[in-house]
Amino acid sequence: MSKNVLVIDDDKILRDALASGLRKEDFDVITAQSAEQAAQILQKISVDAIVLDRMMDGTDGLSFLKQLRTNGNETPVIMLTALSGPENAIDGLSCGANDYMAKPFQLQELVLRLNNLLKNIKKNDAETANSIGLIFTNGDFFVLDENNQKKLLTLSNEEKKLLQNLTTPIGKTVSAIPMVAKRLRNKINGVLSNIDIITVRGTGYKIITNKPRVEK
């Protein structure tokens, strides 16, 4: 299971400690010292989860999260805060956070919550992908034909990585090399008529469903 995490915190000591601890738990970690820097990173890189500090200089965590969701980015977010009280958790969750942790906390608790969150998200993504005729298993993509038989979708490593990003979850906008996106679109269009890869001007690409699959 891919475990790419973006840690956003303006406290360098905590940010570095989280990054070090998560890497020891087999997470691939990218760090950002501000919401502004994180926004730039997310324009170029797709991650599996975000660990977000609520109170930061510049754009605060809540404002960043609201904008993230407004832009259609559904990457799972665990929000961290030094603020106590249920009303603060409600604020974070209502803005789109998937989970909420009060400081101080144990690293192992964060690891468990991240793993559970990613496990549930990947399960839901797999079910959604299956519903449109795509299956990802053992490192490869397969398509379901009209008789629900699996057939290998032959992809380059770049195309496979792009399709993974586009389907976790489906509808997420992902930046990509135009030629890679074009090749992948042609291959998808050749085997599945119910989905397409479209260009989101100035942002990247995303998968859309344009008609339901017909089962026989």
Steps between C-alpha positions, in 0.01 A plus 500: 500500500634841400558724803608844377434762769534878494571648846412870527617681815682828561675356809826364357581283802160329494493481119840330487412266788178391328679448170773292662254292701268432208789401272603240757146363465542459121323820396640711217494852646506845341501805728377856465558785743188693397165462330632706211793263444269200533268640230796527262603142576149366437489668161784270393473190720211277600517356855297236681443697821571835663592570864402865552568735790205725576679809634773630267643836398355626174207290380374290790415132474123545493515752216740278306273199546190693390676609181627148439147360512360789296751414228373142496804345670371213716838382634447363854604751768584452866498837674726569799432770757610625838146628558283292730124455516245321282408820315848511346471144376160586354652800319769282343267219400239738359767655277580164348754332729471122512647478850609735777774465764579724793861574595693351670448154351690175462659440160368144502145631529553716191647201315198285589255767395680559171510129421131456582408805296700387197366146528139623493567747219676238286212256558244758390714597202532137395124452517448815292760394245340157473162661435632670186684193372853554636680270742843563655664194647856371546643818351303490174174637362242274344176583319175310527347406169127465438512149647680628812823324399829666598740608228840658563525867406852537363646827631842658531621579852414869447150417375440257786605756761276763342202265496560414866494870585191562288305222670587576864238633505329518163424864422820637656696743282861390444789675328675296230720517192257570211641225278464240778141611566421483128638147466310384808177661373532319168552166673207554737271612218594187308365264765247693711226717353350613831793714623730763356805701603443872458723806528438742786639823361805626688482217754537155348280204415219299655282200427129551439225246450285581200258209491436183699657170408270256327510155657393192308 
